[in-house]
Each structure stands twice: as structure tokens, then as C-alpha cells.
Amino acid sequence: LMLYVRSQFTTAKVWNQPKCPSADEWIKTISYVYTVEFHSAIKKNEHGIGGNGLHWRTLC
């Protein structure tokens, strides 16, 4: 019985600890967010929307 209680306490102690992302996971997340924002900005410029709402476009 004592071994069972000890194992349950250890499992709960380990399970409740917060997990911080590793440096590799953090870099991948930041890289993904940057890429999505970059492509979103490119799409906006493809439709002729600039920072002030006016954007010169070439016709050729």
C-alpha cells in the first residue's frame, strides 16, 4: 500500500509541473509566426493595399 501511495504522489508531482518550450521549439514557433505574418503582408500588397490605402501597381 505504501508503495502505491508513493508512486501516485510521484506521478502527480511530475505531471503538474509546467513545461517550458525548448530553445528549438521556441525558434520554430517564432519562425512560423514570422513567416505567416510575412506572407500575409505580401498578400495584402498583391491586392493593391499599401500602408496608407494607396498603392501604385504596374500593369505589365
N, CA, C, O and CB atoms as a CASP TS submission, in Angstrom:
PFRMAT TS
TARGET T0000
AUTHOR 0000-0000-0000
METHOD Language model
MODEL 1
PARENT N/A
ATOM      1  N   LEU     1       0.831  -1.203   0.000  1.00  0.00           N
ATOM      2  CA  LEU     1       0.000   0.000   0.000  1.00  0.00           C
ATOM      3  C   LEU     1       0.868   1.257   0.000  1.00  0.00           C
ATOM      4  O   LEU     1       0.569   2.214  -0.715  1.00  0.00           O
ATOM      5  CB  LEU     1      -0.941   0.003   1.217  1.00  0.00           C
ATOM      6  N   MET     2       1.937   1.264   0.792  1.00  0.00           N
ATOM      7  CA  MET     2       2.805   2.434   0.871  1.00  0.00           C
ATOM      8  C   MET     2       3.480   2.713  -0.474  1.00  0.00           C
ATOM      9  O   MET     2       3.642   3.871  -0.856  1.00  0.00           O
ATOM     10  CB  MET     2       3.864   2.236   1.962  1.00  0.00           C
ATOM     11  N   LEU     3       3.870   1.666  -1.184  1.00  0.00           N
ATOM     12  CA  LEU     3       4.491   1.825  -2.497  1.00  0.00           C
ATOM     13  C   LEU     3       3.501   2.437  -3.489  1.00  0.00           C
ATOM     14  O   LEU     3       3.884   3.281  -4.299  1.00  0.00           O
ATOM     15  CB  LEU     3       5.004   0.468  -3.019  1.00  0.00           C
ATOM     16  N   TYR     4       2.250   2.026  -3.435  1.00  0.00           N
ATOM     17  CA  TYR     4       1.207   2.570  -4.310  1.00  0.00           C
ATOM     18  C   TYR     4       1.008   4.063  -4.052  1.00  0.00           C
ATOM     19  O   TYR     4       0.918   4.847  -4.997  1.00  0.00           O
ATOM     20  CB  TYR     4      -0.119   1.814  -4.102  1.00  0.00           C
ATOM     21  N   VAL     5       0.938   4.458  -2.792  1.00  0.00           N
ATOM     22  CA  VAL     5       0.747   5.867  -2.431  1.00  0.00           C
ATOM     23  C   VAL     5       1.943   6.683  -2.896  1.00  0.00           C
ATOM     24  O   VAL     5       1.777   7.780  -3.429  1.00  0.00           O
ATOM     25  CB  VAL     5       0.546   6.027  -0.903  1.00  0.00           C
ATOM     26  N   ARG     6       3.136   6.162  -2.700  1.00  0.00           N
ATOM     27  CA  ARG     6       4.347   6.871  -3.111  1.00  0.00           C
ATOM     28  C   ARG     6       4.370   7.053  -4.631  1.00  0.00           C
ATOM     29  O   ARG     6       4.725   8.127  -5.116  1.00  0.00           O
ATOM     30  CB  ARG     6       5.606   6.110  -2.642  1.00  0.00           C
ATOM     31  N   SER     7       4.002   6.031  -5.377  1.00  0.00           N
ATOM     32  CA  SER     7       4.013   6.137  -6.839  1.00  0.00           C
ATOM     33  C   SER     7       2.965   7.140  -7.323  1.00  0.00           C
ATOM     34  O   SER     7       3.216   7.874  -8.279  1.00  0.00           O
ATOM     35  CB  SER     7       3.763   4.759  -7.480  1.00  0.00           C
ATOM     36  N   GLN     8       1.813   7.183  -6.689  1.00  0.00           N
ATOM     37  CA  GLN     8       0.780   8.145  -7.077  1.00  0.00           C
ATOM     38  C   GLN     8       1.224   9.573  -6.782  1.00  0.00           C
ATOM     39  O   GLN     8       0.973  10.478  -7.577  1.00  0.00           O
ATOM     40  CB  GLN     8      -0.536   7.842  -6.349  1.00  0.00           C
ATOM     41  N   PHE     9       1.877   9.777  -5.652  1.00  0.00           N
ATOM     42  CA  PHE     9       2.366  11.106  -5.293  1.00  0.00           C
ATOM     43  C   PHE     9       3.439  11.563  -6.274  1.00  0.00           C
ATOM     44  O   PHE     9       3.447  12.721  -6.691  1.00  0.00           O
ATOM     45  CB  PHE     9       2.919  11.111  -3.860  1.00  0.00           C
ATOM     46  N   THR    10       4.338  10.665  -6.640  1.00  0.00           N
ATOM     47  CA  THR    10       5.404  10.994  -7.587  1.00  0.00           C
ATOM     48  C   THR    10       4.816  11.320  -8.953  1.00  0.00           C
ATOM     49  O   THR    10       5.244  12.280  -9.594  1.00  0.00           O
ATOM     50  CB  THR    10       6.409   9.833  -7.702  1.00  0.00           C
ATOM     51  N   THR    11       3.850  10.542  -9.405  1.00  0.00           N
ATOM     52  CA  THR    11       3.220  10.797 -10.700  1.00  0.00           C
ATOM     53  C   THR    11       2.527  12.152 -10.706  1.00  0.00           C
ATOM     54  O   THR    11       2.663  12.904 -11.672  1.00  0.00           O
ATOM     55  CB  THR    11       2.214   9.689 -11.037  1.00  0.00           C
ATOM     56  N   ALA    12       1.802  12.475  -9.668  1.00  0.00           N
ATOM     57  CA  ALA    12       1.106  13.758  -9.595  1.00  0.00           C
ATOM     58  C   ALA    12       2.102  14.905  -9.534  1.00  0.00           C
ATOM     59  O   ALA    12       1.869  15.956 -10.132  1.00  0.00           O
ATOM     60  CB  ALA    12       0.176  13.800  -8.377  1.00  0.00           C
ATOM     61  N   LYS    13       3.196  14.723  -8.831  1.00  0.00           N
ATOM     62  CA  LYS    13       4.206  15.768  -8.701  1.00  0.00           C
ATOM     63  C   LYS    13       4.843  16.071 -10.057  1.00  0.00           C
ATOM     64  O   LYS    13       5.033  17.236 -10.405  1.00  0.00           O
ATOM     65  CB  LYS    13       5.285  15.351  -7.685  1.00  0.00           C
ATOM     66  N   VAL    14       5.166  15.049 -10.810  1.00  0.00           N
ATOM     67  CA  VAL    14       5.782  15.232 -12.124  1.00  0.00           C
ATOM     68  C   VAL    14       4.756  15.750 -13.123  1.00  0.00           C
ATOM     69  O   VAL    14       5.078  16.606 -13.947  1.00  0.00           O
ATOM     70  CB  VAL    14       6.396  13.912 -12.626  1.00  0.00           C
ATOM     71  N   TRP    15       3.540  15.253 -13.065  1.00  0.00           N
ATOM     72  CA  TRP    15       2.512  15.596 -14.037  1.00  0.00           C
ATOM     73  C   TRP    15       2.098  17.061 -13.945  1.00  0.00           C
ATOM     74  O   TRP    15       1.761  17.652 -14.971  1.00  0.00           O
ATOM     75  CB  TRP    15       1.304  14.709 -13.845  1.00  0.00           C
ATOM     76  N   ASN    16       2.108  17.664 -12.774  1.00  0.00           N
ATOM     77  CA  ASN    16       1.638  19.030 -12.592  1.00  0.00           C
ATOM     78  C   ASN    16       2.688  20.096 -12.881  1.00  0.00           C
ATOM     79  O   ASN    16       2.378  21.286 -12.824  1.00  0.00           O
ATOM     80  CB  ASN    16       1.146  19.198 -11.205  1.00  0.00           C
ATOM     81  N   GLN    17       3.910  19.705 -13.187  1.00  0.00           N
ATOM     82  CA  GLN    17       4.945  20.692 -13.453  1.00  0.00           C
ATOM     83  C   GLN    17       4.699  21.344 -14.809  1.00  0.00           C
ATOM     84  O   GLN    17       4.385  20.652 -15.777  1.00  0.00           O
ATOM     85  CB  GLN    17       6.345  20.044 -13.406  1.00  0.00           C
ATOM     86  N   PRO    18       4.837  22.669 -14.892  1.00  0.00           N
ATOM     87  CA  PRO    18       4.664  23.338 -16.180  1.00  0.00           C
ATOM     88  C   PRO    18       5.818  22.992 -17.115  1.00  0.00           C
ATOM     89  O   PRO    18       6.949  22.798 -16.670  1.00  0.00           O
ATOM     90  CB  PRO    18       4.564  24.865 -15.991  1.00  0.00           C
ATOM     91  N   LYS    19       5.530  22.918 -18.397  1.00  0.00           N
ATOM     92  CA  LYS    19       6.560  22.577 -19.374  1.00  0.00           C
ATOM     93  C   LYS    19       6.903  23.824 -20.177  1.00  0.00           C
ATOM     94  O   LYS    19       6.049  24.389 -20.860  1.00  0.00           O
ATOM     95  CB  LYS    19       6.091  21.422 -20.311  1.00  0.00           C
ATOM     96  N   CYS    20       8.133  24.237 -20.089  1.00  0.00           N
ATOM     97  CA  CYS    20       8.605  25.361 -20.885  1.00  0.00           C
ATOM     98  C   CYS    20       9.151  24.810 -22.197  1.00  0.00           C
ATOM     99  O   CYS    20       9.782  23.753 -22.207  1.00  0.00           O
ATOM    100  CB  CYS    20       9.692  26.189 -20.119  1.00  0.00           C
ATOM    101  N   PRO    21       8.916  25.515 -23.306  1.00  0.00           N
ATOM    102  CA  PRO    21       9.414  25.010 -24.585  1.00  0.00           C
ATOM    103  C   PRO    21      10.938  25.050 -24.639  1.00  0.00           C
ATOM    104  O   PRO    21      11.569  25.929 -24.052  1.00  0.00           O
ATOM    105  CB  PRO    21       8.826  25.820 -25.742  1.00  0.00           C
ATOM    106  N   SER    22      11.516  24.094 -25.346  1.00  0.00           N
ATOM    107  CA  SER    22      12.958  24.088 -25.531  1.00  0.00           C
ATOM    108  C   SER    22      13.326  25.217 -26.490  1.00  0.00           C
ATOM    109  O   SER    22      12.456  25.804 -27.132  1.00  0.00           O
ATOM    110  CB  SER    22      13.453  22.709 -26.068  1.00  0.00           C
ATOM    111  N   ALA    23      14.612  25.515 -26.581  1.00  0.00           N
ATOM    112  CA  ALA    23      15.067  26.581 -27.482  1.00  0.00           C
ATOM    113  C   ALA    23      14.693  26.250 -28.921  1.00  0.00           C
ATOM    114  O   ALA    23      14.301  27.137 -29.678  1.00  0.00           O
ATOM    115  CB  ALA    23      16.596  26.788 -27.359  1.00  0.00           C
ATOM    116  N   ASP    24      14.809  24.987 -29.304  1.00  0.00           N
ATOM    117  CA  ASP    24      14.475  24.569 -30.661  1.00  0.00           C
ATOM    118  C   ASP    24      12.989  24.779 -30.956  1.00  0.00           C
ATOM    119  O   ASP    24      12.633  25.283 -32.021  1.00  0.00           O
ATOM    120  CB  ASP    24      14.851  23.101 -30.869  1.00  0.00           C
ATOM    121  N   GLU    25      12.119  24.391 -30.012  1.00  0.00           N
ATOM    122  CA  GLU    25      10.674  24.592 -30.195  1.00  0.00           C
ATOM    123  C   GLU    25      10.345  26.075 -30.267  1.00  0.00           C
ATOM    124  O   GLU    25       9.499  26.486 -31.061  1.00  0.00           O
ATOM    125  CB  GLU    25       9.881  23.930 -29.049  1.00  0.00           C
ATOM    126  N   TRP    26      11.006  26.880 -29.444  1.00  0.00           N
ATOM    127  CA  TRP    26      10.756  28.320 -29.418  1.00  0.00           C
ATOM    128  C   TRP    26      11.141  28.948 -30.750  1.00  0.00           C
ATOM    129  O   TRP    26      10.391  29.765 -31.285  1.00  0.00           O
ATOM    130  CB  TRP    26      11.534  28.987 -28.269  1.00  0.00           C
ATOM    131  N   ILE    27      12.296  28.580 -31.293  1.00  0.00           N
ATOM    132  CA  ILE    27      12.757  29.126 -32.574  1.00  0.00           C
ATOM    133  C   ILE    27      11.802  28.728 -33.692  1.00  0.00           C
ATOM    134  O   ILE    27      11.481  29.550 -34.550  1.00  0.00           O
ATOM    135  CB  ILE    27      14.189  28.639 -32.893  1.00  0.00           C
ATOM    136  N   LYS    28      11.345  27.478 -33.694  1.00  0.00           N
ATOM    137  CA  LYS    28      10.403  27.033 -34.726  1.00  0.00           C
ATOM    138  C   LYS    28       9.097  27.818 -34.648  1.00  0.00           C
ATOM    139  O   LYS    28       8.530  28.179 -35.679  1.00  0.00           O
ATOM    140  CB  LYS    28      10.122  25.527 -34.585  1.00  0.00           C
ATOM    141  N   THR    29       8.617  28.083 -33.435  1.00  0.00           N
ATOM    142  CA  THR    29       7.367  28.826 -33.262  1.00  0.00           C
ATOM    143  C   THR    29       7.516  30.255 -33.759  1.00  0.00           C
ATOM    144  O   THR    29       6.664  30.749 -34.497  1.00  0.00           O
ATOM    145  CB  THR    29       6.936  28.822 -31.790  1.00  0.00           C
ATOM    146  N   ILE    30       8.590  30.922 -33.361  1.00  0.00           N
ATOM    147  CA  ILE    30       8.822  32.306 -33.784  1.00  0.00           C
ATOM    148  C   ILE    30       8.994  32.366 -35.298  1.00  0.00           C
ATOM    149  O   ILE    30       8.469  33.272 -35.945  1.00  0.00           O
ATOM    150  CB  ILE    30      10.066  32.899 -33.076  1.00  0.00           C
ATOM    151  N   SER    31       9.723  31.411 -35.864  1.00  0.00           N
ATOM    152  CA  SER    31       9.932  31.367 -37.307  1.00  0.00           C
ATOM    153  C   SER    31       8.603  31.195 -38.038  1.00  0.00           C
ATOM    154  O   SER    31       8.375  31.841 -39.061  1.00  0.00           O
ATOM    155  CB  SER    31      10.896  30.230 -37.676  1.00  0.00           C
ATOM    156  N   TYR    32       7.726  30.335 -37.530  1.00  0.00           N
ATOM    157  CA  TYR    32       6.423  30.108 -38.149  1.00  0.00           C
ATOM    158  C   TYR    32       5.579  31.376 -38.101  1.00  0.00           C
ATOM    159  O   TYR    32       4.973  31.752 -39.105  1.00  0.00           O
ATOM    160  CB  TYR    32       5.688  28.953 -37.451  1.00  0.00           C
ATOM    161  N   VAL    33       5.532  32.039 -36.949  1.00  0.00           N
ATOM    162  CA  VAL    33       4.734  33.259 -36.806  1.00  0.00           C
ATOM    163  C   VAL    33       5.256  34.331 -37.753  1.00  0.00           C
ATOM    164  O   VAL    33       4.464  35.016 -38.401  1.00  0.00           O
ATOM    165  CB  VAL    33       4.762  33.770 -35.342  1.00  0.00           C
ATOM    166  N   TYR    34       6.575  34.490 -37.845  1.00  0.00           N
ATOM    167  CA  TYR    34       7.171  35.484 -38.734  1.00  0.00           C
ATOM    168  C   TYR    34       6.815  35.179 -40.183  1.00  0.00           C
ATOM    169  O   TYR    34       6.463  36.085 -40.939  1.00  0.00           O
ATOM    170  CB  TYR    34       8.700  35.527 -38.556  1.00  0.00           C
ATOM    171  N   THR    35       6.904  33.903 -40.581  1.00  0.00           N
ATOM    172  CA  THR    35       6.593  33.511 -41.957  1.00  0.00           C
ATOM    173  C   THR    35       5.136  33.790 -42.293  1.00  0.00           C
ATOM    174  O   THR    35       4.844  34.303 -43.373  1.00  0.00           O
ATOM    175  CB  THR    35       6.905  32.030 -42.173  1.00  0.00           C
ATOM    176  N   VAL    36       4.220  33.465 -41.396  1.00  0.00           N
ATOM    177  CA  VAL    36       2.794  33.698 -41.637  1.00  0.00           C
ATOM    178  C   VAL    36       2.518  35.191 -41.769  1.00  0.00           C
ATOM    179  O   VAL    36       1.773  35.600 -42.660  1.00  0.00           O
ATOM    180  CB  VAL    36       1.941  33.095 -40.499  1.00  0.00           C
ATOM    181  N   GLU    37       3.103  36.013 -40.901  1.00  0.00           N
ATOM    182  CA  GLU    37       2.900  37.459 -40.989  1.00  0.00           C
ATOM    183  C   GLU    37       3.489  38.014 -42.277  1.00  0.00           C
ATOM    184  O   GLU    37       2.890  38.891 -42.899  1.00  0.00           O
ATOM    185  CB  GLU    37       3.523  38.163 -39.781  1.00  0.00           C
ATOM    186  N   PHE    38       4.654  37.519 -42.689  1.00  0.00           N
ATOM    187  CA  PHE    38       5.308  37.977 -43.911  1.00  0.00           C
ATOM    188  C   PHE    38       4.442  37.676 -45.130  1.00  0.00           C
ATOM    189  O   PHE    38       4.232  38.548 -45.973  1.00  0.00           O
ATOM    190  CB  PHE    38       6.686  37.319 -44.061  1.00  0.00           C
ATOM    191  N   HIS    39       3.940  36.447 -45.226  1.00  0.00           N
ATOM    192  CA  HIS    39       3.101  36.079 -46.366  1.00  0.00           C
ATOM    193  C   HIS    39       1.767  36.825 -46.348  1.00  0.00           C
ATOM    194  O   HIS    39       1.213  37.125 -47.406  1.00  0.00           O
ATOM    195  CB  HIS    39       2.855  34.572 -46.372  1.00  0.00           C
ATOM    196  N   SER    40       1.256  37.122 -45.176  1.00  0.00           N
ATOM    197  CA  SER    40       0.032  37.905 -45.073  1.00  0.00           C
ATOM    198  C   SER    40       0.263  39.315 -45.607  1.00  0.00           C
ATOM    199  O   SER    40      -0.589  39.863 -46.307  1.00  0.00           O
ATOM    200  CB  SER    40      -0.460  37.955 -43.613  1.00  0.00           C
ATOM    201  N   ALA    41       1.407  39.901 -45.280  1.00  0.00           N
ATOM    202  CA  ALA    41       1.734  41.244 -45.767  1.00  0.00           C
ATOM    203  C   ALA    41       1.907  41.238 -47.280  1.00  0.00           C
ATOM    204  O   ALA    41       1.484  42.180 -47.950  1.00  0.00           O
ATOM    205  CB  ALA    41       3.013  41.770 -45.088  1.00  0.00           C
ATOM    206  N   ILE    42       2.520  40.197 -47.827  1.00  0.00           N
ATOM    207  CA  ILE    42       2.683  40.096 -49.280  1.00  0.00           C
ATOM    208  C   ILE    42       1.323  39.998 -49.953  1.00  0.00           C
ATOM    209  O   ILE    42       1.093  40.655 -50.969  1.00  0.00           O
ATOM    210  CB  ILE    42       3.553  38.876 -49.651  1.00  0.00           C
ATOM    211  N   LYS    43       0.417  39.192 -49.411  1.00  0.00           N
ATOM    212  CA  LYS    43      -0.926  39.066 -49.999  1.00  0.00           C
ATOM    213  C   LYS    43      -1.651  40.409 -50.011  1.00  0.00           C
ATOM    214  O   LYS    43      -2.321  40.741 -50.989  1.00  0.00           O
ATOM    215  CB  LYS    43      -1.757  38.029 -49.221  1.00  0.00           C
ATOM    216  N   LYS    44      -1.526  41.183 -48.936  1.00  0.00           N
ATOM    217  CA  LYS    44      -2.164  42.493 -48.893  1.00  0.00           C
ATOM    218  C   LYS    44      -1.616  43.384 -49.995  1.00  0.00           C
ATOM    219  O   LYS    44      -2.379  44.105 -50.639  1.00  0.00           O
ATOM    220  CB  LYS    44      -1.959  43.152 -47.522  1.00  0.00           C
ATOM    221  N   ASN    45      -0.302  43.347 -50.227  1.00  0.00           N
ATOM    222  CA  ASN    45       0.306  44.171 -51.267  1.00  0.00           C
ATOM    223  C   ASN    45      -0.074  43.692 -52.660  1.00  0.00           C
ATOM    224  O   ASN    45      -0.133  44.507 -53.581  1.00  0.00           O
ATOM    225  CB  ASN    45       1.817  44.175 -51.117  1.00  0.00           C
ATOM    226  N   GLU    46      -0.334  42.408 -52.849  1.00  0.00           N
ATOM    227  CA  GLU    46      -0.767  41.898 -54.150  1.00  0.00           C
ATOM    228  C   GLU    46      -2.124  42.463 -54.535  1.00  0.00           C
ATOM    229  O   GLU    46      -2.414  42.610 -55.722  1.00  0.00           O
ATOM    230  CB  GLU    46      -0.823  40.371 -54.135  1.00  0.00           C
ATOM    231  N   HIS    47      -2.941  42.776 -53.576  1.00  0.00           N
ATOM    232  CA  HIS    47      -4.274  43.308 -53.847  1.00  0.00           C
ATOM    233  C   HIS    47      -4.278  44.830 -53.900  1.00  0.00           C
ATOM    234  O   HIS    47      -5.346  45.440 -53.958  1.00  0.00           O
ATOM    235  CB  HIS    47      -5.254  42.828 -52.791  1.00  0.00           C
ATOM    236  N   GLY    48      -3.106  45.451 -53.881  1.00  0.00           N
ATOM    237  CA  GLY    48      -3.019  46.894 -54.024  1.00  0.00           C
ATOM    238  C   GLY    48      -3.313  47.659 -52.756  1.00  0.00           C
ATOM    239  O   GLY    48      -3.708  48.823 -52.825  1.00  0.00           O
ATOM    240  N   ILE    49      -3.138  47.059 -51.621  1.00  0.00           N
ATOM    241  CA  ILE    49      -3.391  47.748 -50.359  1.00  0.00           C
ATOM    242  C   ILE    49      -2.047  48.087 -49.736  1.00  0.00           C
ATOM    243  O   ILE    49      -1.309  47.192 -49.325  1.00  0.00           O
ATOM    244  CB  ILE    49      -4.263  46.877 -49.390  1.00  0.00           C
ATOM    245  N   GLY    50      -1.728  49.358 -49.664  1.00  0.00           N
ATOM    246  CA  GLY    50      -0.473  49.784 -49.053  1.00  0.00           C
ATOM    247  C   GLY    50      -0.710  50.223 -47.629  1.00  0.00           C
ATOM    248  O   GLY    50      -1.787  50.003 -47.074  1.00  0.00           O
ATOM    249  N   GLY    51       0.304  50.851 -47.030  1.00  0.00           N
ATOM    250  CA  GLY    51       0.192  51.298 -45.650  1.00  0.00           C
ATOM    251  C   GLY    51      -0.852  52.386 -45.478  1.00  0.00           C
ATOM    252  O   GLY    51      -1.509  52.457 -44.440  1.00  0.00           O
ATOM    253  N   ASN    52      -1.016  53.251 -46.505  1.00  0.00           N
ATOM    254  CA  ASN    52      -1.976  54.346 -46.398  1.00  0.00           C
ATOM    255  C   ASN    52      -3.229  54.110 -47.243  1.00  0.00           C
ATOM    256  O   ASN    52      -4.057  55.010 -47.382  1.00  0.00           O
ATOM    257  CB  ASN    52      -1.320  55.648 -46.813  1.00  0.00           C
ATOM    258  N   GLY    53      -3.375  52.922 -47.802  1.00  0.00           N
ATOM    259  CA  GLY    53      -4.546  52.624 -48.614  1.00  0.00           C
ATOM    260  C   GLY    53      -4.341  52.895 -50.092  1.00  0.00           C
ATOM    261  O   GLY    53      -5.171  52.499 -50.911  1.00  0.00           O
ATOM    262  N   LEU    54      -3.243  53.568 -50.455  1.00  0.00           N
ATOM    263  CA  LEU    54      -2.933  53.858 -51.853  1.00  0.00           C
ATOM    264  C   LEU    54      -1.659  53.120 -52.235  1.00  0.00           C
ATOM    265  O   LEU    54      -0.692  53.097 -51.475  1.00  0.00           O
ATOM    266  CB  LEU    54      -2.780  55.390 -52.093  1.00  0.00           C
ATOM    267  N   HIS    55      -1.668  52.515 -53.424  1.00  0.00           N
ATOM    268  CA  HIS    55      -0.503  51.747 -53.831  1.00  0.00           C
ATOM    269  C   HIS    55      -0.429  51.759 -55.350  1.00  0.00           C
ATOM    270  O   HIS    55      -1.398  51.408 -56.022  1.00  0.00           O
ATOM    271  CB  HIS    55      -0.565  50.290 -53.282  1.00  0.00           C
ATOM    272  N   TRP    56       0.716  52.162 -55.896  1.00  0.00           N
ATOM    273  CA  TRP    56       0.889  52.136 -57.337  1.00  0.00           C
ATOM    274  C   TRP    56       1.139  50.710 -57.779  1.00  0.00           C
ATOM    275  O   TRP    56       1.922  49.985 -57.166  1.00  0.00           O
ATOM    276  CB  TRP    56       2.044  53.058 -57.777  1.00  0.00           C
ATOM    277  N   ARG    57       0.460  50.308 -58.860  1.00  0.00           N
ATOM    278  CA  ARG    57       0.653  48.961 -59.387  1.00  0.00           C
ATOM    279  C   ARG    57       1.067  49.059 -60.842  1.00  0.00           C
ATOM    280  O   ARG    57       0.595  49.923 -61.580  1.00  0.00           O
ATOM    281  CB  ARG    57      -0.635  48.107 -59.235  1.00  0.00           C
ATOM    282  N   THR    58       1.957  48.162 -61.247  1.00  0.00           N
ATOM    283  CA  THR    58       2.319  48.098 -62.658  1.00  0.00           C
ATOM    284  C   THR    58       1.302  47.215 -63.368  1.00  0.00           C
ATOM    285  O   THR    58       0.771  46.273 -62.780  1.00  0.00           O
ATOM    286  CB  THR    58       3.773  47.554 -62.853  1.00  0.00           C
ATOM    287  N   LEU    59       1.036  47.521 -64.619  1.00  0.00           N
ATOM    288  CA  LEU    59       0.037  46.770 -65.368  1.00  0.00           C
ATOM    289  C   LEU    59       0.654  45.643 -66.185  1.00  0.00           C
ATOM    290  O   LEU    59      -0.075  44.813 -66.729  1.00  0.00           O
ATOM    291  CB  LEU    59      -0.729  47.697 -66.279  1.00  0.00           C
ATOM    292  N   CYS    60       1.955  45.593 -66.282  1.00  0.00           N
ATOM    293  CA  CYS    60       2.612  44.542 -67.082  1.00  0.00           C
ATOM    294  C   CYS    60       3.235  43.499 -66.207  1.00  0.00           C
ATOM    295  O   CYS    60       3.828  42.545 -66.711  1.00  0.00           O
ATOM    296  CB  CYS    60       3.671  45.135 -67.992  1.00  0.00           C
TER
END
